[in-house]
Amino acid sequence: MTAAIDVLVPSRNRPAELATTLAGLAAQDGPEFTVMVSDQSDAEPSYACPSAQAMVRVLWHKGKRVSLYRNLPRRGLAQQRAFLLGHADAPYVLFLDDDVWLEPGTLERLHDAMTELRCGFVGSAVQGLSYVDDHRPGELAPYEEWTAPPTPESIEPGSAEWSRWTLHNAANPTHLADRLRLRPGDWRAYKVAWVGGCVLFDRERLEAVGGFDFWTRLPREHSGEDVLAQRRVMAVAGGAGILPSGAVHLEAPTTVPDRRVDAAEVIPSPAPPAGRSCR
């Protein structure tokens, strides 16, 4: 059966976290998906640890194609993402960080949202559940739902729309979903500045804006490559966050401590063509 989604997981120095991420994928039912892991660990690859190998075997047993790549020398996260995208051929690609666990049903919800909204991307913002008792009503103020399919947006730092980034701090996605009192199977699409950690793209639309080919213009140590790619897609095809999220951040230490170069600041994000819609 042809996969509807290629799940793309860039990984480095996180064996336990990767095993947990793979466990979340092993618990997903429908749509049909494959998994690709690209590893740039300093020593043995993260997928070589026994727990990760066990989850790979679970996925194989469920009939999922799992591809494990060693992508060296390390040339930064943008190159990692470009490498993975170059191996994808499904209509949709889910970029999933190697420190995110997905609750059952999340992949299906994202796919349902994408096929209904027909925009450039939809994302499940990661939730830090150690903050579940830390309520931040002021940071939830920018929340605004899409009442129709998302339209292109060109969002610049400092704009009113840019302030939406606070929606994804700490456990804010959890608190937003709780506030909505959604019934099982329901979901809501809302306006975002960007989404971190778990984003489902229309592959052709991502490739049409260049994917992550801008990696050649960045030093090895950088961040913000996911923000830049999303802004480019959003400018021509729109994008949305989805609630409930279903994506739980493992809150492991970052593997990108040097963030002096932000891709989204170094490389411009183009404005949307006039009159272009996401349909």
C-alpha positions as protocol buffer text, in pm:
chain_id: "A"
residue {
  index: 1
  type: MET
  ca { x: 0 y: 0 z: 0 }
}
residue {
  index: 2
  type: THR
  ca { x: 128 y: 346 z: -91 }
}
residue {
  index: 3
  type: ALA
  ca { x: 203 y: 561 z: 213 }
}
residue {
  index: 4
  type: ALA
  ca { x: 5 y: 879 z: 265 }
}
residue {
  index: 5
  type: ILE
  ca { x: 270 y: 1019 z: 499 }
}
residue {
  index: 6
  type: ASP
  ca { x: 645 y: 989 z: 527 }
}
residue {
  index: 7
  type: VAL
  ca { x: 743 y: 1059 z: 888 }
}
residue {
  index: 8
  type: LEU
  ca { x: 1085 y: 1227 z: 888 }
}
residue {
  index: 9
  type: VAL
  ca { x: 1285 y: 1223 z: 1211 }
}
residue {
  index: 10
  type: PRO
  ca { x: 1617 y: 1406 z: 1238 }
}
residue {
  index: 11
  type: SER
  ca { x: 1814 y: 1271 z: 1534 }
}
residue {
  index: 12
  type: ARG
  ca { x: 2140 y: 1335 z: 1718 }
}
residue {
  index: 13
  type: ASN
  ca { x: 2270 y: 1204 z: 2052 }
}
residue {
  index: 14
  type: ARG
  ca { x: 1927 y: 1105 z: 2183 }
}
residue {
  index: 15
  type: PRO
  ca { x: 1887 y: 727 z: 2204 }
}
residue {
  index: 16
  type: ALA
  ca { x: 1631 y: 718 z: 2486 }
}
residue {
  index: 17
  type: GLU
  ca { x: 1430 y: 1007 z: 2344 }
}
residue {
  index: 18
  type: LEU
  ca { x: 1432 y: 859 z: 1993 }
}
residue {
  index: 19
  type: ALA
  ca { x: 1306 y: 527 z: 2133 }
}
residue {
  index: 20
  type: THR
  ca { x: 1017 y: 714 z: 2298 }
}
residue {
  index: 21
  type: THR
  ca { x: 941 y: 899 z: 1974 }
}
residue {
  index: 22
  type: LEU
  ca { x: 935 y: 570 z: 1783 }
}
residue {
  index: 23
  type: ALA
  ca { x: 709 y: 418 z: 2049 }
}
residue {
  index: 24
  type: GLY
  ca { x: 460 y: 697 z: 1988 }
}
residue {
  index: 25
  type: LEU
  ca { x: 467 y: 626 z: 1617 }
}
residue {
  index: 26
  type: ALA
  ca { x: 422 y: 253 z: 1676 }
}
residue {
  index: 27
  type: ALA
  ca { x: 94 y: 331 z: 1852 }
}
residue {
  index: 28
  type: GLN
  ca { x: -51 y: 525 z: 1557 }
}
residue {
  index: 29
  type: ASP
  ca { x: -328 y: 377 z: 1345 }
}
residue {
  index: 30
  type: GLY
  ca { x: -399 y: 511 z: 998 }
}
residue {
  index: 31
  type: PRO
  ca { x: -329 y: 664 z: 765 }
}
residue {
  index: 32
  type: GLU
  ca { x: -60 y: 449 z: 607 }
}
residue {
  index: 33
  type: PHE
  ca { x: 285 y: 588 z: 685 }
}
residue {
  index: 34
  type: THR
  ca { x: 655 y: 517 z: 664 }
}
residue {
  index: 35
  type: VAL
  ca { x: 931 y: 628 z: 903 }
}
residue {
  index: 36
  type: MET
  ca { x: 1272 y: 766 z: 809 }
}
residue {
  index: 37
  type: VAL
  ca { x: 1535 y: 849 z: 1069 }
}
residue {
  index: 38
  type: SER
  ca { x: 1846 y: 1047 z: 980 }
}
residue {
  index: 39
  type: ASP
  ca { x: 2111 y: 1035 z: 1250 }
}
residue {
  index: 40
  type: GLN
  ca { x: 2407 y: 1266 z: 1310 }
}
residue {
  index: 41
  type: SER
  ca { x: 2517 y: 1145 z: 1652 }
}
residue {
  index: 42
  type: ASP
  ca { x: 2874 y: 1202 z: 1765 }
}
residue {
  index: 43
  type: ALA
  ca { x: 2919 y: 833 z: 1854 }
}
residue {
  index: 44
  type: GLU
  ca { x: 2696 y: 541 z: 1757 }
}
residue {
  index: 45
  type: PRO
  ca { x: 2359 y: 636 z: 1607 }
}
residue {
  index: 46
  type: SER
  ca { x: 2066 y: 694 z: 1839 }
}
residue {
  index: 47
  type: TYR
  ca { x: 1870 y: 420 z: 1664 }
}
residue {
  index: 48
  type: ALA
  ca { x: 2133 y: 160 z: 1762 }
}
residue {
  index: 49
  type: CYS
  ca { x: 2026 y: 142 z: 2128 }
}
residue {
  index: 50
  type: PRO
  ca { x: 1820 y: -164 z: 2230 }
}
residue {
  index: 51
  type: SER
  ca { x: 1501 y: 28 z: 2309 }
}
residue {
  index: 52
  type: ALA
  ca { x: 1501 y: 211 z: 1976 }
}
residue {
  index: 53
  type: GLN
  ca { x: 1574 y: -114 z: 1793 }
}
residue {
  index: 54
  type: ALA
  ca { x: 1281 y: -277 z: 1973 }
}
residue {
  index: 55
  type: MET
  ca { x: 1046 y: -2 z: 1853 }
}
residue {
  index: 56
  type: VAL
  ca { x: 1180 y: -34 z: 1499 }
}
residue {
  index: 57
  type: ARG
  ca { x: 1094 y: -404 z: 1513 }
}
residue {
  index: 58
  type: VAL
  ca { x: 743 y: -320 z: 1639 }
}
residue {
  index: 59
  type: LEU
  ca { x: 694 y: -86 z: 1344 }
}
residue {
  index: 60
  type: TRP
  ca { x: 825 y: -348 z: 1102 }
}
residue {
  index: 61
  type: HIS
  ca { x: 592 y: -608 z: 1256 }
}
residue {
  index: 62
  type: LYS
  ca { x: 300 y: -372 z: 1194 }
}
residue {
  index: 63
  type: GLY
  ca { x: 398 y: -355 z: 828 }
}
residue {
  index: 64
  type: LYS
  ca { x: 558 y: -9 z: 838 }
}
residue {
  index: 65
  type: ARG
  ca { x: 862 y: 64 z: 626 }
}
residue {
  index: 66
  type: VAL
  ca { x: 1140 y: 204 z: 845 }
}
residue {
  index: 67
  type: SER
  ca { x: 1456 y: 349 z: 692 }
}
residue {
  index: 68
  type: LEU
  ca { x: 1754 y: 432 z: 913 }
}
residue {
  index: 69
  type: TYR
  ca { x: 2018 y: 665 z: 770 }
}
residue {
  index: 70
  type: ARG
  ca { x: 2358 y: 779 z: 894 }
}
residue {
  index: 71
  type: ASN
  ca { x: 2398 y: 1133 z: 759 }
}
residue {
  index: 72
  type: LEU
  ca { x: 2757 y: 1247 z: 814 }
}
residue {
  index: 73
  type: PRO
  ca { x: 2948 y: 1472 z: 832 }
}
residue {
  index: 74
  type: ARG
  ca { x: 2714 y: 1685 z: 1039 }
}
residue {
  index: 75
  type: ARG
  ca { x: 2622 y: 2001 z: 856 }
}
residue {
  index: 76
  type: GLY
  ca { x: 2335 y: 2132 z: 1068 }
}
residue {
  index: 77
  type: LEU
  ca { x: 1965 y: 2078 z: 1109 }
}
residue {
  index: 78
  type: ALA
  ca { x: 1863 y: 2242 z: 782 }
}
residue {
  index: 79
  type: GLN
  ca { x: 2080 y: 1995 z: 593 }
}
residue {
  index: 80
  type: GLN
  ca { x: 1935 y: 1711 z: 802 }
}
residue {
  index: 81
  type: ARG
  ca { x: 1585 y: 1814 z: 701 }
}
residue {
  index: 82
  type: ALA
  ca { x: 1686 y: 1860 z: 336 }
}
residue {
  index: 83
  type: PHE
  ca { x: 1843 y: 1512 z: 340 }
}
residue {
  index: 84
  type: LEU
  ca { x: 1524 y: 1356 z: 474 }
}
residue {
  index: 85
  type: LEU
  ca { x: 1297 y: 1548 z: 237 }
}
residue {
  index: 86
  type: GLY
  ca { x: 1511 y: 1428 z: -52 }
}
residue {
  index: 87
  type: HIS
  ca { x: 1423 y: 1068 z: 38 }
}
residue {
  index: 88
  type: ALA
  ca { x: 1047 y: 1132 z: 72 }
}
residue {
  index: 89
  type: ASP
  ca { x: 789 y: 1060 z: -194 }
}
residue {
  index: 90
  type: ALA
  ca { x: 457 y: 1049 z: -6 }
}
residue {
  index: 91
  type: PRO
  ca { x: 203 y: 1330 z: -64 }
}
residue {
  index: 92
  type: TYR
  ca { x: 257 y: 1451 z: 293 }
}
residue {
  index: 93
  type: VAL
  ca { x: 567 y: 1464 z: 510 }
}
residue {
  index: 94
  type: LEU
  ca { x: 562 y: 1490 z: 888 }
}
residue {
  index: 95
  type: PHE
  ca { x: 875 y: 1646 z: 1035 }
}
residue {
  index: 96
  type: LEU
  ca { x: 885 y: 1504 z: 1386 }
}
residue {
  index: 97
  type: ASP
  ca { x: 1158 y: 1597 z: 1633 }
}
residue {
  index: 98
  type: ASP
  ca { x: 1336 y: 1312 z: 1812 }
}
residue {
  index: 99
  type: ASP
  ca { x: 1211 y: 1429 z: 2153 }
}
residue {
  index: 100
  type: VAL
  ca { x: 835 y: 1423 z: 2090 }
}
residue {
  index: 101
  type: TRP
  ca { x: 588 y: 1151 z: 2188 }
}
residue {
  index: 102
  type: LEU
  ca { x: 259 y: 1135 z: 1996 }
}
residue {
  index: 103
  type: GLU
  ca { x: -54 y: 1015 z: 2169 }
}
residue {
  index: 104
  type: PRO
  ca { x: -258 y: 759 z: 1973 }
}
residue {
  index: 105
  type: GLY
  ca { x: -470 y: 918 z: 1701 }
}
residue {
  index: 106
  type: THR
  ca { x: -250 y: 1225 z: 1649 }
}
residue {
  index: 107
  type: LEU
  ca { x: -127 y: 1125 z: 1304 }
}
residue {
  index: 108
  type: GLU
  ca { x: -480 y: 1053 z: 1186 }
}
residue {
  index: 109
  type: ARG
  ca { x: -603 y: 1388 z: 1322 }
}
residue {
  index: 110
  type: LEU
  ca { x: -327 y: 1577 z: 1143 }
}
residue {
  index: 111
  type: HIS
  ca { x: -401 y: 1394 z: 818 }
}
residue {
  index: 112
  type: ASP
  ca { x: -775 y: 1462 z: 850 }
}
residue {
  index: 113
  type: ALA
  ca { x: -704 y: 1830 z: 910 }
}
residue {
  index: 114
  type: MET
  ca { x: -469 y: 1855 z: 613 }
}
residue {
  index: 115
  type: THR
  ca { x: -707 y: 1686 z: 371 }
}
residue {
  index: 116
  type: GLU
  ca { x: -995 y: 1905 z: 488 }
}
residue {
  index: 117
  type: LEU
  ca { x: -810 y: 2237 z: 506 }
}
residue {
  index: 118
  type: ARG
  ca { x: -595 y: 2180 z: 195 }
}
residue {
  index: 119
  type: CYS
  ca { x: -331 y: 2428 z: 303 }
}
residue {
  index: 120
  type: GLY
  ca { x: 48 y: 2417 z: 313 }
}
residue {
  index: 121
  type: PHE
  ca { x: 95 y: 2267 z: 656 }
}
residue {
  index: 122
  type: VAL
  ca { x: -76 y: 2179 z: 981 }
}
residue {
  index: 123
  type: GLY
  ca { x: 105 y: 2127 z: 1308 }
}
residue {
  index: 124
  type: SER
  ca { x: 67 y: 1993 z: 1660 }
}
residue {
  index: 125
  type: ALA
  ca { x: 258 y: 2223 z: 1891 }
}
residue {
  index: 126
  type: VAL
  ca { x: 454 y: 2031 z: 2154 }
}
residue {
  index: 127
  type: GLN
  ca { x: 332 y: 2048 z: 2513 }
}
residue {
  index: 128
  type: GLY
  ca { x: 561 y: 2059 z: 2814 }
}
residue {
  index: 129
  type: LEU
  ca { x: 353 y: 1879 z: 3073 }
}
residue {
  index: 130
  type: SER
  ca { x: 586 y: 1969 z: 3359 }
}
residue {
  index: 131
  type: TYR
  ca { x: 417 y: 2310 z: 3322 }
}
residue {
  index: 132
  type: VAL
  ca { x: 60 y: 2178 z: 3339 }
}
residue {
  index: 133
  type: ASP
  ca { x: -8 y: 2374 z: 3660 }
}
residue {
  index: 134
  type: ASP
  ca { x: 150 y: 2689 z: 3517 }
}
residue {
  index: 135
  type: HIS
  ca { x: -146 y: 2875 z: 3364 }
}
residue {
  index: 136
  type: ARG
  ca { x: -57 y: 3175 z: 3147 }
}
residue {
  index: 137
  type: PRO
  ca { x: -382 y: 3341 z: 3035 }
}
residue {
  index: 138
  type: GLY
  ca { x: -201 y: 3641 z: 2890 }
}
residue {
  index: 139
  type: GLU
  ca { x: -4 y: 3417 z: 2653 }
}
residue {
  index: 140
  type: LEU
  ca { x: -328 y: 3261 z: 2526 }
}
residue {
  index: 141
  type: ALA
  ca { x: -473 y: 3598 z: 2421 }
}
residue {
  index: 142
  type: PRO
  ca { x: -358 y: 3575 z: 2054 }
}
residue {
  index: 143
  type: TYR
  ca { x: -560 y: 3256 z: 2000 }
}
residue {
  index: 144
  type: GLU
  ca { x: -781 y: 3286 z: 1692 }
}
residue {
  index: 145
  type: GLU
  ca { x: -942 y: 2999 z: 1503 }
}
residue {
  index: 146
  type: TRP
  ca { x: -959 y: 2958 z: 1131 }
}
residue {
  index: 147
  type: THR
  ca { x: -1330 y: 2959 z: 1046 }
}
residue {
  index: 148
  type: ALA
  ca { x: -1252 y: 2877 z: 682 }
}
residue {
  index: 149
  type: PRO
  ca { x: -955 y: 2708 z: 515 }
}
residue {
  index: 150
  type: PRO
  ca { x: -633 y: 2896 z: 594 }
}
residue {
  index: 151
  type: THR
  ca { x: -526 y: 3168 z: 353 }
}
residue {
  index: 152
  type: PRO
  ca { x: -170 y: 3280 z: 281 }
}
residue {
  index: 153
  type: GLU
  ca { x: -6 y: 3497 z: 545 }
}
residue {
  index: 154
  type: SER
  ca { x: 326 y: 3677 z: 543 }
}
residue {
  index: 155
  type: ILE
  ca { x: 415 y: 3712 z: 911 }
}
residue {
  index: 156
  type: GLU
  ca { x: 706 y: 3932 z: 1008 }
}
residue {
  index: 157
  type: PRO
  ca { x: 880 y: 3955 z: 1346 }
}
residue {
  index: 158
  type: GLY
  ca { x: 729 y: 4234 z: 1554 }
}
residue {
  index: 159
  type: SER
  ca { x: 390 y: 4216 z: 1385 }
}
residue {
  index: 160
  type: ALA
  ca { x: 67 y: 4148 z: 1573 }
}
residue {
  index: 161
  type: GLU
  ca { x: 52 y: 3806 z: 1409 }
}
residue {
  index: 162
  type: TRP
  ca { x: 403 y: 3727 z: 1527 }
}
residue {
  index: 163
  type: SER
  ca { x: 279 y: 3744 z: 1888 }
}
residue {
  index: 164
  type: ARG
  ca { x: 101 y: 3412 z: 1830 }
}
residue {
  index: 165
  type: TRP
  ca { x: 427 y: 3238 z: 1921 }
}
residue {
  index: 166
  type: THR
  ca { x: 329 y: 3260 z: 2289 }
}
residue {
  index: 167
  type: LEU
  ca { x: 45 y: 3012 z: 2226 }
}
residue {
  index: 168
  type: HIS
  ca { x: 300 y: 2731 z: 2225 }
}
residue {
  index: 169
  type: ASN
  ca { x: 496 y: 2809 z: 2540 }
}
residue {
  index: 170
  type: ALA
  ca { x: 509 y: 2561 z: 2830 }
}
residue {
  index: 171
  type: ALA
  ca { x: 174 y: 2372 z: 2855 }
}
residue {
  index: 172
  type: ASN
  ca { x: -28 y: 2640 z: 2673 }
}
residue {
  index: 173
  type: PRO
  ca { x: -153 y: 2398 z: 2402 }
}
residue {
  index: 174
  type: THR
  ca { x: -289 y: 2174 z: 2679 }
}
residue {
  index: 175
  type: HIS
  ca { x: -468 y: 2465 z: 2844 }
}
residue {
  index: 176
  type: LEU
  ca { x: -613 y: 2582 z: 2513 }
}
residue {
  index: 177
  type: ALA
  ca { x: -750 y: 2236 z: 2436 }
}
residue {
  index: 178
  type: ASP
  ca { x: -896 y: 2207 z: 2786 }
}
residue {
  index: 179
  type: ARG
  ca { x: -1069 y: 2542 z: 2740 }
}
residue {
  index: 180
  type: LEU
  ca { x: -1233 y: 2424 z: 2415 }
}
residue {
  index: 181
  type: ARG
  ca { x: -1393 y: 2116 z: 2579 }
}
residue {
  index: 182
  type: LEU
  ca { x: -1368 y: 1920 z: 2256 }
}
residue {
  index: 183
  type: ARG
  ca { x: -1552 y: 1592 z: 2213 }
}
residue {
  index: 184
  type: PRO
  ca { x: -1360 y: 1280 z: 2109 }
}
residue {
  index: 185
  type: GLY
  ca { x: -1273 y: 1308 z: 1741 }
}
residue {
  index: 186
  type: ASP
  ca { x: -1321 y: 1685 z: 1726 }
}
residue {
  index: 187
  type: TRP
  ca { x: -1040 y: 1924 z: 1638 }
}
residue {
  index: 188
  type: ARG
  ca { x: -992 y: 2294 z: 1578 }
}
residue {
  index: 189
  type: ALA
  ca { x: -758 y: 2477 z: 1342 }
}
residue {
  index: 190
  type: TYR
  ca { x: -606 y: 2803 z: 1463 }
}
residue {
  index: 191
  type: LYS
  ca { x: -373 y: 3075 z: 1338 }
}
residue {
  index: 192
  type: VAL
  ca { x: -2 y: 3043 z: 1416 }
}
residue {
  index: 193
  type: ALA
  ca { x: 327 y: 3222 z: 1371 }
}
residue {
  index: 194
  type: TRP
  ca { x: 496 y: 2882 z: 1341 }
}
residue {
  index: 195
  type: VAL
  ca { x: 476 y: 2537 z: 1502 }
}
residue {
  index: 196
  type: GLY
  ca { x: 768 y: 2355 z: 1660 }
}
residue {
  index: 197
  type: GLY
  ca { x: 841 y: 1985 z: 1677 }
}
residue {
  index: 198
  type: CYS
  ca { x: 557 y: 1821 z: 1484 }
}
residue {
  index: 199
  type: VAL
  ca { x: 452 y: 1964 z: 1147 }
}
residue {
  index: 200
  type: LEU
  ca { x: 276 y: 1791 z: 856 }
}
residue {
  index: 201
  type: PHE
  ca { x: 352 y: 1951 z: 520 }
}
residue {
  index: 202
  type: ASP
  ca { x: 206 y: 1913 z: 176 }
}
residue {
  index: 203
  type: ARG
  ca { x: 529 y: 1783 z: 26 }
}
residue {
  index: 204
  type: GLU
  ca { x: 488 y: 1943 z: -316 }
}
residue {
  index: 205
  type: ARG
  ca { x: 417 y: 2283 z: -163 }
}
residue {
  index: 206
  type: LEU
  ca { x: 718 y: 2256 z: 64 }
}
residue {
  index: 207
  type: GLU
  ca { x: 939 y: 2159 z: -228 }
}
residue {
  index: 208
  type: ALA
  ca { x: 792 y: 2439 z: -443 }
}
residue {
  index: 209
  type: VAL
  ca { x: 937 y: 2700 z: -205 }
}
residue {
  index: 210
  type: GLY
  ca { x: 1274 y: 2526 z: -198 }
}
residue {
  index: 211
  type: GLY
  ca { x: 1229 y: 2297 z: 100 }
}
residue {
  index: 212
  type: PHE
  ca { x: 1538 y: 2327 z: 316 }
}
residue {
  index: 213
  type: ASP
  ca { x: 1782 y: 2383 z: 30 }
}
residue {
  index: 214
  type: PHE
  ca { x: 1888 y: 2707 z: 196 }
}
residue {
  index: 215
  type: TRP
  ca { x: 2108 y: 2494 z: 424 }
}
residue {
  index: 216
  type: THR
  ca { x: 2407 y: 2576 z: 202 }
}
residue {
  index: 217
  type: ARG
  ca { x: 2378 y: 2940 z: 312 }
}
residue {
  index: 218
  type: LEU
  ca { x: 2404 y: 2859 z: 681 }
}
residue {
  index: 219
  type: PRO
  ca { x: 2690 y: 2760 z: 911 }
}
residue {
  index: 220
  type: ARG
  ca { x: 2672 y: 2419 z: 1074 }
}
residue {
  index: 221
  type: GLU
  ca { x: 2557 y: 2569 z: 1403 }
}
residue {
  index: 222
  type: HIS
  ca { x: 2219 y: 2734 z: 1350 }
}
residue {
  index: 223
  type: SER
  ca { x: 1855 y: 2726 z: 1455 }
}
residue {
  index: 224
  type: GLY
  ca { x: 1526 y: 2853 z: 1312 }
}
residue {
  index: 225
  type: GLU
  ca { x: 1537 y: 2648 z: 993 }
}
residue {
  index: 226
  type: ASP
  ca { x: 1191 y: 2505 z: 1065 }
}
residue {
  index: 227
  type: VAL
  ca { x: 1050 y: 2854 z: 1124 }
}
residue {
  index: 228
  type: LEU
  ca { x: 1190 y: 2977 z: 793 }
}
residue {
  index: 229
  type: ALA
  ca { x: 1048 y: 2686 z: 594 }
}
residue {
  index: 230
  type: GLN
  ca { x: 706 y: 2728 z: 754 }
}
residue {
  index: 231
  type: ARG
  ca { x: 701 y: 3102 z: 687 }
}
residue {
  index: 232
  type: ARG
  ca { x: 782 y: 3037 z: 321 }
}
residue {
  index: 233
  type: VAL
  ca { x: 505 y: 2780 z: 286 }
}
residue {
  index: 234
  type: MET
  ca { x: 260 y: 2993 z: 482 }
}
residue {
  index: 235
  type: ALA
  ca { x: 323 y: 3288 z: 252 }
}
residue {
  index: 236
  type: VAL
  ca { x: 190 y: 3099 z: -50 }
}
residue {
  index: 237
  type: ALA
  ca { x: -39 y: 2828 z: 89 }
}
residue {
  index: 238
  type: GLY
  ca { x: -134 y: 2909 z: 449 }
}
residue {
  index: 239
  type: GLY
  ca { x: -82 y: 2703 z: 760 }
}
residue {
  index: 240
  type: ALA
  ca { x: -254 y: 2613 z: 1087 }
}
residue {
  index: 241
  type: GLY
  ca { x: -206 y: 2467 z: 1430 }
}
residue {
  index: 242
  type: ILE
  ca { x: -438 y: 2187 z: 1541 }
}
residue {
  index: 243
  type: LEU
  ca { x: -600 y: 2130 z: 1880 }
}
residue {
  index: 244
  type: PRO
  ca { x: -590 y: 1903 z: 2063 }
}
residue {
  index: 245
  type: SER
  ca { x: -218 y: 1878 z: 2001 }
}
residue {
  index: 246
  type: GLY
  ca { x: -142 y: 1519 z: 2101 }
}
residue {
  index: 247
  type: ALA
  ca { x: 232 y: 1598 z: 2087 }
}
residue {
  index: 248
  type: VAL
  ca { x: 421 y: 1582 z: 2416 }
}
residue {
  index: 249
  type: HIS
  ca { x: 765 y: 1735 z: 2450 }
}
residue {
  index: 250
  type: LEU
  ca { x: 1007 y: 1509 z: 2638 }
}
residue {
  index: 251
  type: GLU
  ca { x: 1181 y: 1819 z: 2776 }
}
residue {
  index: 252
  type: ALA
  ca { x: 1528 y: 1678 z: 2720 }
}
residue {
  index: 253
  type: PRO
  ca { x: 1826 y: 1914 z: 2702 }
}
residue {
  index: 254
  type: THR
  ca { x: 1863 y: 2073 z: 2360 }
}
residue {
  index: 255
  type: THR
  ca { x: 2113 y: 1932 z: 2113 }
}
residue {
  index: 256
  type: VAL
  ca { x: 2139 y: 2279 z: 1954 }
}
residue {
  index: 257
  type: PRO
  ca { x: 2293 y: 2493 z: 2229 }
}
residue {
  index: 258
  type: ASP
  ca { x: 2454 y: 2742 z: 1989 }
}
residue {
  index: 259
  type: ARG
  ca { x: 2168 y: 2955 z: 1854 }
}
residue {
  index: 260
  type: ARG
  ca { x: 2360 y: 3266 z: 1755 }
}
residue {
  index: 261
  type: VAL
  ca { x: 2263 y: 3216 z: 1389 }
}
residue {
  index: 262
  type: ASP
  ca { x: 1885 y: 3211 z: 1337 }
}
residue {
  index: 263
  type: ALA
  ca { x: 1800 y: 3097 z: 984 }
}
residue {
  index: 264
  type: ALA
  ca { x: 1474 y: 3289 z: 988 }
}
residue {
  index: 265
  type: GLU
  ca { x: 1667 y: 3611 z: 1054 }
}
residue {
  index: 266
  type: VAL
  ca { x: 1957 y: 3551 z: 817 }
}
residue {
  index: 267
  type: ILE
  ca { x: 1760 y: 3440 z: 510 }
}
residue {
  index: 268
  type: PRO
  ca { x: 1455 y: 3642 z: 398 }
}
residue {
  index: 269
  type: SER
  ca { x: 1110 y: 3490 z: 379 }
}
residue {
  index: 270
  type: PRO
  ca { x: 929 y: 3603 z: 60 }
}
residue {
  index: 271
  type: ALA
  ca { x: 592 y: 3779 z: 57 }
}
residue {
  index: 272
  type: PRO
  ca { x: 295 y: 3588 z: -90 }
}
residue {
  index: 273
  type: PRO
  ca { x: 205 y: 3636 z: -456 }
}
residue {
  index: 274
  type: ALA
  ca { x: -95 y: 3866 z: -504 }
}
residue {
  index: 275
  type: GLY
  ca { x: -427 y: 3686 z: -519 }
}
residue {
  index: 276
  type: ARG
  ca { x: -284 y: 3342 z: -437 }
}
residue {
  index: 277
  type: SER
  ca { x: -500 y: 3116 z: -221 }
}
residue {
  index: 278
  type: CYS
  ca { x: -427 y: 2782 z: -59 }
}
residue {
  index: 279
  type: ARG
  ca { x: -678 y: 2590 z: -268 }
}
